[in-house]
């Protein structure tokens, strides 16, 4: 395919509103993942502490 043909092809993209919604969704998803990761880290620390108490 020639560059001139490729450059003339229409490229669909979401509207600004849709882009904002997509961005908002990914922000919420990132926050949710971060919170779950924090919870997992706390649970791992708690598990480690309980295992230490068992063997002391």
C-alpha positions in Angstrom: 0.0 0.0 0.0 1.4 3.4 -1.0 1.8 6.1 1.6 -0.5 8.5 -0.4 -3.3 5.9 -0.3 -2.8 5.2 3.4 -2.7 8.9 4.3 -6.1 9.4 2.6 -7.8 6.5 4.4 -10.4 7.7 7.0 -9.4 6.8 10.5 -12.3 6.6 12.9 -11.8 7.7 16.5 -14.1 8.3 19.5 -15.7 11.6 20.1 -14.3 13.9 22.9 -17.1 12.8 25.2 -16.3 9.1 24.6 -12.6 9.7 25.1 -13.4 11.4 28.4 -15.6 8.4 29.5 -12.8 6.0 28.5 -10.3 8.0 30.4 -12.5 8.1 33.5 -13.1 4.4 33.3 -9.3 3.7 33.2 -8.7 6.1 36.1 -11.3 4.3 38.2 -9.8 0.9 37.2 -6.3 2.1 38.2 -7.5 3.3 41.6 -9.3 0.0 42.1 -6.2 -2.0 41.2 -4.1 0.2 43.5 -6.5 -0.3 46.4 -6.6 -4.1 45.9 -2.8 -4.2 45.7 -2.6 -2.3 49.0 -5.1 -4.7 50.6 -3.1 -7.7 49.3 0.2 -6.2 50.7 -1.5 -5.7 54.1 -2.8 -9.3 54.1 0.6 -10.6 53.2 2.1 -8.7 56.2 -0.6 -10.0 58.5 0.0 -13.6 57.3 3.7 -13.1 57.9 3.1 -11.8 61.4 0.7 -14.7 62.3 3.3 -17.2 61.0 5.9 -15.6 63.2 3.6 -15.8 66.3 3.0 -19.5 65.6 6.6 -20.4 65.7 7.8 -18.2 68.6 
